[in-house]
């Protein structure tokens, strides 16, 4: 091989080596890019999978609603069956009849809403509603029977229209139910249990135009409605259940001869029953909201005044509506303590104006209640008999045999706020207050005045003229109370 050919071969090999080196470098570079692309691809797959999962779960949430089961002890179920399809002839406009039935259901919806009853469902030509859910209340039997009457009234008032083809049978029963609650924005209720089954059987036992109720419902509404004994119905595990037919509102409680429209006496009687629900709500607010240092102006005092206004009220011969106003004022008269101590009467009236419209109190009644509350502000200056009654009830303890333990709670309350310096000052203040105080009603004067005067004499004997002696007595008393803050202080 000649030298020229050898040099040419070496050059070619060198060139190939160089190209090979470059290609190797390029391959490494491409491999790195490939690995990065593969990694990016895997990350992208994870993101896409996550997004799909979120969308799927969201879609599931839209389709599957959470169902909550809740038990209610006292619910009144209304089951109404609207009959009339058998009267429709072949020539009748069936679509018109269906529209007519829809308008009837719409009217029933307005009625149950008016009386705060929950519509459960319509099943063909049947209609179901229930009182006492979602908010429990003691008045739901009366409200449901009243709603049933309003449904009857609606049919009678629209007989001149196509409503005359419809007949209405209704069954009403009161008892426990299990409610299945669905929906987040607006809850929907379905109810199950023997109470529902009995209501449907009561409806089937009646005749068109009748409201048939169980003995359980009867016992809760008989003071409001005229009811006739209807017979007995066998019920599994209960034996024979007595049932009644509702004929109308009692004459003294209705505006009209047909017994459909309740008058003011009806609503006063209803309010006295409903007061139990209102009282439960307000006392719970007080339990939660009253400051701990209120040893006197506590829940017990509110219950005491609410009870006492009724007793003195009956003694003074006030009527049922005035009793309702007094009891309501007693319930709210110290409720303002949850907001402020010194101006609590005013705050109590604000609370009353916010809450009472939801319990069927008229504006006129609420105004009177607020005036009664403000009359308790010290020094009391009542202008009416009702204001006199609450003032006497608010300070009724002044002439009672439990004066000492009750007054001691007020002493602890005032001292806790720094409004009293010493026990001797408290006794001086009590004597001054009792000496200037007067009961306003004849009932309170006859029941409490004598014992009040005895308290003046007793407390006067406990006052030390010498401040040094008073200090020694209080120091000894503090030693006796040490470690026993609930000591009754019977000898103060």
C-alpha positions in Angstrom: 0.0 0.0 0.0 1.5 3.3 -1.0 2.0 6.2 1.4 -0.7 8.4 -0.3 -3.3 5.8 0.0 -2.4 5.2 3.7 -2.7 8.9 4.5 -6.1 9.0 2.9 -7.3 6.1 4.9 -6.1 7.6 8.2 -7.9 10.8 7.4 -11.1 9.0 6.7 -10.8 7.0 9.9 -10.2 10.2 11.9 -13.2 11.8 10.3 -15.3 8.8 11.1 -14.1 8.8 14.7 -15.0 12.5 15.0 -18.4 11.9 13.5 -19.0 8.9 15.8 -18.0 11.1 18.8 -20.4 13.8 17.7 -23.2 11.2 17.1 -22.6 9.7 20.6 -22.9 13.1 22.1 -26.1 13.8 20.2 -27.6 10.5 21.2 -26.9 11.3 24.9 -28.5 14.6 24.4 -31.6 13.1 22.7 -31.8 10.4 25.5 -31.9 13.2 28.1 -34.7 15.0 26.2 -36.6 11.7 25.8 -36.4 11.1 29.6 -37.6 14.6 30.3 -40.5 14.2 27.8 -41.4 10.9 29.4 -41.3 12.5 32.8 -43.4 15.5 31.6 -45.8 13.0 30.0 -46.3 11.1 33.3 -46.9 14.4 35.2 -49.5 15.4 32.6 -51.2 12.0 32.9 -51.5 12.5 36.7 -53.0 16.0 36.2 -55.5 14.8 33.7 -56.5 11.8 35.9 -56.9 14.1 38.9 -59.1 16.5 36.9 -61.2 13.6 35.7 -61.6 12.3 39.2 -62.7 15.7 40.6 -65.2 16.1 37.8 -66.6 12.6 38.4 -66.9 13.2 42.1 -68.7 16.5 41.5 -71.0 14.8 39.0 -71.7 12.1 41.7 -72.6 14.9 44.2 -75.0 16.4 41.8 -76.8 13.1 41.3 -76.6 11.5 44.8 -77.9 13.7 47.7 -77.2 12.9 51.3 -80.2 11.5 53.1 -80.5 12.4 56.8 -82.8 10.5 59.1 -84.3 12.3 62.0 -87.0 11.3 64.6 -89.8 13.6 65.8 -91.8 12.7 68.9 -94.9 14.8 68.2 -96.0 15.3 64.6 -99.5 15.7 63.3 -100.0 14.1 59.9 -102.8 15.2 57.5 -103.7 12.9 54.7 -106.3 14.2 52.2 -107.8 12.3 49.3 -109.4 14.3 46.6 -112.2 12.3 44.9 -114.0 13.2 41.7 -112.5 11.6 38.7 -115.4 9.2 38.6 -117.7 12.1 37.9 -115.8 13.1 34.8 -117.7 11.9 31.7 -116.2 10.9 28.4 -117.0 14.3 27.0 -115.2 16.1 29.8 -112.1 18.1 29.1 -109.5 15.9 30.9 -106.7 18.5 30.6 -108.9 21.1 32.1 -109.7 18.8 35.0 -106.1 18.2 35.6 -105.3 21.9 35.5 -108.2 22.4 38.0 -106.7 19.8 40.3 -103.4 21.5 40.1 -105.0 24.8 41.1 -106.6 23.0 44.1 -103.2 21.7 45.2 -101.7 25.2 44.8 -104.4 26.5 47.1 -103.7 23.8 49.7 -100.0 24.7 49.5 -100.8 28.3 50.4 -103.0 27.1 53.4 -100.4 24.8 54.9 -97.7 27.5 54.5 -99.9 30.0 56.3 -100.1 27.7 59.3 -96.4 26.7 59.2 -97.1 23.2 58.2 -94.7 21.2 56.0 -96.1 19.9 52.7 -94.7 16.3 52.3 -95.9 15.3 48.9 -98.8 14.7 46.5 -99.5 11.2 45.2 -101.8 11.3 42.3 -105.0 12.9 43.8 -103.8 12.5 47.4 -102.1 15.2 49.5 -100.0 14.8 52.6 -98.7 17.4 55.0 -97.3 17.4 58.5 -97.2 19.9 61.4 -94.4 19.8 63.9 -91.5 19.5 61.4 -88.9 20.8 60.9 -89.4 22.9 64.0 -91.0 21.1 66.9 -94.0 22.8 68.5 -96.8 22.0 70.9 -99.5 23.6 68.7 -99.2 21.5 65.6 -102.4 19.4 66.2 -104.5 22.6 66.3 -102.8 24.1 63.3 -103.2 21.0 61.2 -106.9 20.6 62.0 -107.4 24.3 61.3 -105.6 23.9 57.9 -107.9 21.0 57.1 -110.9 23.2 57.8 -109.5 25.9 55.6 -109.2 23.3 52.8 -112.9 22.4 53.2 -113.8 26.1 53.2 -111.9 26.6 49.9 -113.8 23.9 48.2 -117.1 25.4 49.4 -116.2 28.9 48.3 -115.3 27.6 44.8 -118.3 25.3 44.1 -119.6 27.7 41.4 -116.4 27.0 39.5 -115.3 23.5 38.4 -114.3 22.7 42.0 -117.8 21.3 42.5 -116.7 18.0 41.0 -114.2 17.3 43.8 -115.0 15.7 47.2 -112.5 15.8 50.0 -111.8 13.2 52.7 -109.2 13.8 55.4 -107.6 11.9 58.1 -105.4 13.4 60.9 -103.3 11.6 63.5 -100.7 12.8 66.0 -97.7 10.8 67.0 -94.0 10.1 66.4 -92.5 9.9 62.8 -89.2 9.3 61.2 -88.3 12.0 58.6 -86.0 11.4 55.7 -84.4 14.8 54.9 -82.8 15.5 51.5 -81.6 18.6 49.8 -78.9 21.2 50.7 -80.3 24.5 49.6 -84.0 23.6 50.3 -84.7 20.6 52.5 -87.4 18.1 51.4 -89.0 15.7 53.9 -90.5 12.3 53.5 -92.0 10.8 56.6 -92.5 7.2 57.7 -94.0 5.2 60.6 -97.3 4.1 62.1 -98.4 7.7 62.5 -98.5 8.1 58.7 -100.2 4.8 58.2 -102.9 5.6 60.7 -103.6 9.0 59.1 -104.2 7.3 55.7 -106.5 4.7 57.3 -108.5 7.5 59.1 -109.0 9.2 55.7 -110.2 5.9 54.2 -112.7 5.4 57.1 -114.4 8.8 56.6 -116.9 10.1 54.1 -116.5 12.9 51.6 -116.5 16.3 53.4 -115.3 14.8 56.7 -112.2 15.3 58.8 -111.6 12.2 60.8 -109.1 12.4 63.7 -107.6 9.9 66.1 -108.2 10.1 69.9 -104.6 11.3 70.3 -105.3 14.4 68.1 -108.8 14.8 69.7 -107.3 15.2 73.2 -105.1 18.0 71.9 -107.7 20.0 69.9 -111.0 19.4 71.7 -110.9 22.8 73.5 -110.8 24.5 70.0 -113.1 22.3 67.9 -116.5 20.6 68.1 -115.8 16.9 67.7 -118.3 14.0 67.5 -117.5 10.4 68.4 -117.1 8.5 65.1 -116.4 4.9 66.3 -113.4 2.6 66.7 -110.8 1.4 64.2 -108.6 -1.7 64.9 -104.9 -0.8 64.8 -102.1 -3.4 65.0 -100.4 -3.4 68.4 -102.8 -0.7 69.7 -106.1 -2.5 69.8 -109.2 -0.5 68.9 -108.4 3.2 68.3 -111.2 5.6 69.1 -111.8 8.1 66.3 -113.7 11.4 66.0 -115.2 13.6 63.3 -114.5 17.3 63.5 -117.6 19.5 62.9 -116.1 23.0 63.2 -114.6 25.5 65.5 -116.4 26.0 68.8 -119.0 28.7 68.6 -117.3 31.0 71.2 -114.1 30.8 69.2 -115.4 31.5 65.6 -116.5 34.5 63.6 -119.0 32.7 61.4 -122.0 30.3 61.8 -120.3 27.6 59.7 -117.4 27.5 62.1 -114.6 28.0 59.7 -113.0 31.4 60.7 -111.3 31.7 64.1 -111.9 34.9 66.1 -109.6 36.7 68.5 -110.7 34.5 71.4 -109.5 31.5 69.4 -106.1 33.1 68.8 -105.8 34.1 72.5 -106.5 30.6 73.6 -104.0 29.4 70.9 -101.4 31.9 72.2 -101.7 30.6 75.7 -100.9 27.1 74.5 -98.1 28.4 72.1 -96.6 30.3 75.0 -94.9 27.0 76.1 -92.9 26.9 72.9 -92.0 30.6 73.2 -91.0 30.2 76.8 -88.7 27.3 75.9 -86.9 29.4 73.3 -86.4 32.5 75.5 -85.3 30.5 78.6 -82.7 28.7 76.4 -81.4 32.1 75.2 -81.2 33.2 78.9 -79.4 30.0 80.0 -76.8 30.6 77.3 -76.6 34.4 77.3 -76.9 35.6 80.9 -73.6 36.6 82.6 -72.6 34.2 85.4 -72.6 37.0 88.0 -76.4 37.3 87.8 -77.3 35.4 90.9 -80.6 37.2 91.2 -81.6 38.2 87.7 -81.3 34.7 86.4 -83.6 32.2 84.7 -85.3 31.3 88.0 -86.3 34.9 88.5 -87.8 35.1 85.0 -89.8 31.9 85.6 -90.9 33.3 89.0 -92.2 36.6 87.5 -93.9 34.8 84.6 -95.7 32.6 87.1 -96.6 35.4 89.5 -98.1 37.7 86.9 -100.7 35.0 86.1 -101.5 34.4 89.8 -101.9 38.1 90.6 -103.6 38.6 87.2 -106.4 36.1 88.0 -106.7 37.7 91.5 -107.3 41.1 89.8 -109.8 39.6 87.4 -108.0 40.2 84.1 -109.1 38.4 80.9 -107.3 35.7 79.0 -105.7 38.0 76.5 -104.4 40.2 79.3 -102.9 37.1 81.0 -101.1 36.3 77.7 -99.7 39.8 77.5 -98.6 39.7 81.1 -96.9 36.3 80.8 -95.1 37.4 77.6 -93.9 40.6 79.2 -92.7 38.6 82.3 -90.7 36.4 80.0 -89.0 39.3 78.2 -88.7 41.8 81.1 -85.2 40.7 82.1 -84.1 39.2 78.8 -82.2 42.4 78.0 -79.6 41.4 80.7 -78.0 39.3 77.9 -77.0 42.6 76.3 -76.7 45.2 79.1 -77.3 45.3 82.9 -78.4 48.9 83.6 -80.6 49.4 80.5 -81.9 45.8 80.2 -85.6 46.8 80.1 -85.2 48.6 76.8 -83.2 45.8 75.3 -85.9 43.4 76.4 -88.4 45.4 74.3 -86.2 45.2 71.3 -86.0 41.5 71.6 -89.7 41.2 72.0 -90.3 43.3 68.8 -88.0 41.0 66.9 -89.3 37.6 68.1 -93.1 38.0 68.8 -94.3 38.6 65.2 -93.2 35.0 64.5 -95.6 33.8 67.2 -98.8 35.6 65.8 -98.7 38.6 68.2 -100.3 41.7 66.6 -98.5 45.0 66.6 -101.0 46.4 69.1 -100.3 43.5 71.5 -96.5 43.9 71.1 -96.8 47.6 71.9 -98.7 46.8 75.1 -96.2 44.2 76.1 -93.3 46.6 75.6 -95.1 49.2 77.8 -95.6 46.6 80.5 -91.8 45.7 80.3 -90.7 49.3 80.7 -92.9 49.7 83.7 -90.5 47.4 85.7 -87.7 50.0 85.4 -86.9 51.3 88.9 -88.4 53.3 90.5 -91.6 51.7 89.3 -94.3 54.1 88.1 -97.1 51.9 86.6 -99.9 53.6 84.7 -102.3 50.7 84.0 -103.5 47.7 85.9 -101.3 45.3 83.8 -98.3 47.5 84.6 -99.1 47.4 88.3 -99.4 43.6 88.2 -96.0 43.1 86.7 -94.4 45.6 89.1 -95.8 43.7 92.0 -94.8 40.4 90.5 -91.2 41.6 89.8 -90.8 42.5 93.5 -93.1 39.8 95.0 -90.2 38.3 97.0 -90.2 41.4 99.3 -93.2 40.0 101.1 -92.6 36.3 100.8 -91.2 33.8 103.3 -88.2 33.2 101.1 -87.2 36.9 101.3 -83.8 36.2 103.0 -82.3 33.7 100.5 -83.6 35.6 97.5 -82.4 39.0 98.8 -79.0 37.4 99.5 -78.7 36.5 95.8 -79.2 40.1 94.9 -76.6 41.1 97.4 -74.0 38.8 95.8 -74.9 40.1 92.4 -74.5 43.7 93.3 -71.3 43.1 95.2 -69.8 41.1 92.3 -70.2 44.2 90.1 -68.7 46.5 92.7 -72.0 48.3 93.3 -71.9 47.7 97.1 -69.0 48.3 99.5 -70.2 46.3 102.5 -73.0 44.2 104.0 -73.9 47.0 106.3 -74.4 49.3 103.4 -76.6 46.6 101.8 -78.8 46.4 104.9 -79.2 50.2 105.0 -80.1 50.2 101.3 -82.7 47.4 101.9 -84.4 49.2 104.7 -84.6 52.4 102.7 -86.0 50.5 99.6 -88.5 48.5 101.6 -89.7 51.5 103.5 -90.3 53.5 100.3 -91.7 50.5 98.3 -95.5 50.0 97.8 -97.5 47.2 96.3 -100.0 48.5 93.8 -102.6 45.8 93.5 -105.1 44.7 96.1 -104.0 41.1 95.6 -100.3 41.8 96.4 -101.2 44.1 99.3 -103.3 41.4 100.9 -100.7 38.6 100.3 -97.3 40.4 100.9 -97.5 43.7 102.8 -97.5 42.3 106.3 -94.5 40.1 105.8 -92.7 43.0 104.0 -93.0 45.2 107.1 -91.6 42.4 109.3 -88.6 42.3 107.0 -88.0 46.0 107.6 -88.0 45.5 111.3 -85.7 42.4 111.1 -83.1 44.1 108.8 -83.1 47.3 110.8 -81.9 45.3 113.8 -78.9 44.1 111.8 -77.6 47.5 110.9 -74.5 48.6 112.8 -74.2 52.3 113.5 -70.5 51.9 114.3 -68.6 51.2 111.2 -65.8 49.5 113.1 -68.3 47.0 114.6 -69.8 46.4 111.2 -66.3 45.7 109.8 -65.6 43.1 112.5 -68.9 41.4 111.8 -68.3 41.2 108.1 -64.8 39.9 108.6 -66.1 37.1 110.8 -68.7 36.3 108.3 -66.2 36.2 105.5 -64.2 33.7 107.4 -67.4 31.6 107.8 -68.0 31.8 104.1 -64.5 31.1 103.0 -64.4 28.0 100.8 -68.2 27.9 100.7 -69.5 30.5 98.3 -73.0 29.0 98.2 -73.5 29.5 101.9 -77.2 30.7 102.2 -76.5 33.7 104.5 -79.7 33.0 106.4 -78.7 35.2 109.3 -77.8 38.3 107.3 
